[in-house]
Amino acid sequence: MTVNDQDPYSVNNIDSDPEETAEWRESLDQLVAAQGHERAREIMLSLLKRSKDLHVGVPMVPTTDYINTISPENEAEFPGDEEIERRYRAWVRWNAAVMVHRAQRPGIAVGGHLSSYASSATLFEVGFNHFFRGQDHPGGGDQVFFQGHASPGVYARAFLEGRLSADQLDGFRQEKSHAGGGLSSYPHPRLMPDFWQFPTVSMGLGPINAIYQAQLNKYLTNRGIKDASDQHVWAFLGDGEMDEVESRGQLQVAANEKLDNLTFVINANLQRLDGPVRGNGKIIQELESYFRGAGWNVIKVIWGREWDDLLARDTDGALVNLMNQTPDGDYQTYKTENGAYVRENFFGRDPRTLELVKDYSDDQVWGLKRGGHDYRKVYAAFKAAVEHKGQPTVIIAKTIKGYGLGPSFEGRNATHQMKKMTLDNLKAFRDAMRIPVSDAQLEENPYLPPYFNPGAEDETIRYLHERRRDLGGYVPERRAKYTQLNLPDDSAYAISKKGSGTQEVATTMAFVRLLKDLLRSKDFGHRIVPIIPDEARTFGMDAFFPNAKIYNPNGQHYTSVDRELLLAYKESPQGQIIHVGINEAGALAAFTNVGTSYSTQGEPLIPVYVFYSMFGFQRTGDALWAAGDQMARGFLIGATAGRTTLTGEGLQHADGHSPLLAATNPAVVQYDPAYGYEIGHIVRAGLERMYGGNHPDPNVMYYLTVYNEPIVQPAEPEGVDVDGIVRGVYKLRAGEGDGPKAQLLASGVSVPWALEAQHLLAQDWGVSADVWSVTSWGELRRDGLAAEEHNFLYPQQEKQVPYVTRKFQGSEGPFVAVTDYSHAVPDMIRQFVPGEYATLGADGFGFSDTRPAARRFFKIDGPSMVVRTLELLAAQGKVDPNAPAWAIEKYLLHDVNAGTTGSAGGEA
């Protein structure tokens, strides 16, 4: 993509007055000659804006020439000692490469990446030395999202700072086997909880999370919880990474909310993991167009200072034209060759450009650097970015993958997979970096070249520490000390205990009613952050609009169409609700940053993200893993859950497996409550665990599945088993009579089906069945597995008994379990049930129909439970062998139109 200089509103345009046009062009030429490129740019931008006011119909140009945005005469003066900084930047480069190389030693060979950091070292070091504020800075610390594959460089700098030892570097990617612990492969806060703040190596999640971190900082400031207005968010990204949907999908949010506290730094080394990003195109130009169109301020850093003289002498624009036309694939090839090749194949394309370098040696041609490796160019871009107001800024810096590692690495398609260097590579790299290591030291064991650190008293290291002291401490650093909360008292949960009387209320509404009271809780409610992707009214959350209001930093400048309604839309800069629109990925990013505010800002917030359950773990599962890695805390509410409860909506809305997916995430505590009082106890236990300050593992997220089927919510029974509710199972109703015994297990919306089965078994077959509400299949399984592991590893100690096994001890008869999910959900506890166990489940795709018909089709309704129970009892000789067949005929089990379990409907 080159400069768009065509007017799409005209076809075969003919200049009506060429002489007058020439005069205007001459005026522009004189302006540039007299006052420079920057002033000319200001005038042109002003004219473009005015042309818009006058409806002239001139399109805004989406891309500029393939040169630096900031002209040399407008570059900010570099404030540091470039020679000293270059010196220890070389040491960082060496130690980063050596760390990865040593991790490939025989017997270890755990991998690592050499080339990503090599290309971005200058970008990082300008930030470390002059921009990234530590958490002890008076204005608060910046938040820096480091490019995941560049982690070796961050470790190497921490080694020079004395924050990591050589022994720790040797534990790179050996977190369990290395004595004393090792270093995680990438930025993983959960694995290194005092070091990394943000997990970024799942590419695409860093950009979207950085946007919502910047939003969170504005949110905290606008709501008066903390002044974060002096903090800046930096996201270091790869040009290949920008192809991820999440990387680009929320750019307009940053622009709409004027997040001028956010800077993306895109390391444009023109390579993906194993090839060019745009071999036939120009990724920098494409990204410029994309970001500019989304409303961002764009700064391109393409050429180093060595090009300034050439561009100044390019009076007829031949060099700029050549730069515009050359595709990325060629630029990549140039850096795998030499100066003579570049002279012939780049400059030689036009005699005018060849003339520009006629006095340059091949070494000088080869020494024409890319802008991302020029300290002064990068500094000028960073400074312009933090000073720009009203827009987020993206800096697109052109670099070379593997820069400085030598010709075997630089610009090669395979460089991402190259983990170690030959002895000759090491020597050449040592020479280029001027590392005081002898040939003998390298030859002694080429697998273990030494790290270099001159010690804390070296003047260069003292300078490094001074820069960080001036900026408020070391980066990255994660802290977990935060303002302690006063948790709500009993009164906040009263509504959950009393039930709904004669009114039918779905568990979604039961949760929303509880949340409404929690929002009113003194000294606590303002900490809750409801997050809604869309359809707040579907979930009954429009009740929050009048008081909590929807967060919008720009306020509300329109007349709402529903303004006459009691529950009309209300937007405010002080709004409490984050309403992201139809946007699950953005909502999860908001959840992650709100849920880690206790760490990033020292001010805990409680995110409550309410969403269609089908579009949670299935759609944004990777982001939920990253949230777990970042140690987010909060509540995920999977509303409209179940395979048959929302069945009017059809296949893609029919959640039959989210508890299974949730169970795979170690940071998620999953519940499937049946009644409002269960929800109350679960939420209270969650708040106490995550924010009470006493639990050994508070860094979890609570996932509750709730439903849209209205039922009468019972009042909390006297002496209810609260421990059982929280741990995963309790006896809801004992069976009556002296007949054969059975145990019916159910969760969530299926508990009433088990109660129906209990009634039918007693009435029609003389069977006395107990009904158990299983609030969490997943937590019961985790407890059981923990007991098994203990018994396996410590055979001489007293055997541990799983909680669910203890609860069912002494319960007679077979166990039959049902849910509105696939069989695999209740199957999670099979090995811990002390008796014959059968499950019913809704396997396969969902479909549109009534709830009773769908449940009859999947054979999960009350009568289906009866038949399955009778089959097991018949096999045990406790009922007539023909009873199951009689029951199938009696209940018309093969007829979907005979289903009666649940209310008709199932619409959203």
QUISULCOR-V738447 format. One record per run of one state. SS is the DSSP state (2 for helix, 1 for strand, 0 for the rest). FROM is the first residue (numbers start at 1). LEN is the number of residues. If there is no record, write none. Layout:
ss->SS from->FROM len->LEN
ss->SS from->FROM len->LEN
This chain:
ss->0 from->1 len->17
ss->2 from->18 len->36
ss->0 from->54 len->18
ss->2 from->72 len->3
ss->0 from->75 len->7
ss->2 from->82 len->21
ss->0 from->103 len->12
ss->2 from->115 len->16
ss->0 from->131 len->12
ss->1 from->143 len->3
ss->0 from->146 len->2
ss->2 from->148 len->13
ss->0 from->161 len->5
ss->2 from->166 len->4
ss->0 from->170 len->2
ss->1 from->172 len->1
ss->0 from->173 len->10
ss->1 from->183 len->1
ss->0 from->184 len->21
ss->2 from->205 len->18
ss->0 from->223 len->10
ss->1 from->233 len->6
ss->0 from->239 len->2
ss->2 from->241 len->3
ss->0 from->244 len->1
ss->2 from->245 len->4
ss->0 from->249 len->2
ss->2 from->251 len->6
ss->0 from->257 len->5
ss->1 from->262 len->7
ss->0 from->269 len->2
ss->1 from->271 len->1
ss->0 from->272 len->4
ss->1 from->276 len->1
ss->0 from->277 len->6
ss->2 from->283 len->12
ss->0 from->295 len->2
ss->1 from->297 len->5
ss->0 from->302 len->1
ss->1 from->303 len->1
ss->0 from->304 len->1
ss->2 from->305 len->9
ss->0 from->314 len->4
ss->2 from->318 len->8
ss->0 from->326 len->2
ss->2 from->328 len->7
ss->0 from->335 len->4
ss->2 from->339 len->7
ss->0 from->346 len->1
ss->2 from->347 len->3
ss->0 from->350 len->1
ss->2 from->351 len->6
ss->0 from->357 len->5
ss->2 from->362 len->5
ss->0 from->367 len->3
ss->1 from->370 len->1
ss->2 from->371 len->3
ss->0 from->374 len->1
ss->2 from->375 len->13
ss->0 from->388 len->5
ss->1 from->393 len->6
ss->0 from->399 len->16
ss->2 from->415 len->3
ss->0 from->418 len->5
ss->2 from->423 len->11
ss->0 from->434 len->5
ss->2 from->439 len->6
ss->0 from->445 len->14
ss->2 from->459 len->12
ss->0 from->471 len->19
ss->2 from->490 len->8
ss->0 from->498 len->6
ss->1 from->504 len->2
ss->0 from->506 len->1
ss->2 from->507 len->13
ss->0 from->520 len->5
ss->2 from->525 len->3
ss->1 from->528 len->5
ss->0 from->533 len->8
ss->2 from->541 len->8
ss->0 from->549 len->1
ss->1 from->550 len->2
ss->0 from->552 len->19
ss->1 from->571 len->2
ss->0 from->573 len->4
ss->1 from->577 len->3
ss->0 from->580 len->4
ss->2 from->584 len->12
ss->0 from->596 len->1
ss->2 from->597 len->4
ss->0 from->601 len->5
ss->1 from->606 len->7
ss->2 from->613 len->3
ss->0 from->616 len->5
ss->2 from->621 len->9
ss->0 from->630 len->4
ss->1 from->634 len->6
ss->0 from->640 len->7
ss->2 from->647 len->3
ss->0 from->650 len->1
ss->2 from->651 len->3
ss->0 from->654 len->4
ss->2 from->658 len->6
ss->0 from->664 len->4
ss->1 from->668 len->4
ss->0 from->672 len->4
ss->2 from->676 len->16
ss->0 from->692 len->9
ss->1 from->701 len->5
ss->0 from->706 len->5
ss->1 from->711 len->2
ss->0 from->713 len->9
ss->2 from->722 len->6
ss->0 from->728 len->1
ss->1 from->729 len->5
ss->0 from->734 len->7
ss->1 from->741 len->6
ss->0 from->747 len->1
ss->2 from->748 len->18
ss->0 from->766 len->2
ss->1 from->768 len->7
ss->0 from->775 len->2
ss->2 from->777 len->17
ss->0 from->794 len->9
ss->2 from->803 len->6
ss->0 from->809 len->5
ss->1 from->814 len->5
ss->0 from->819 len->4
ss->2 from->823 len->10
ss->0 from->833 len->4
ss->1 from->837 len->4
ss->0 from->841 len->10
ss->2 from->851 len->8
ss->0 from->859 len->3
ss->2 from->862 len->14
ss->0 from->876 len->7
ss->2 from->883 len->8
ss->0 from->891 len->5
ss->2 from->896 len->3
ss->0 from->899 len->10
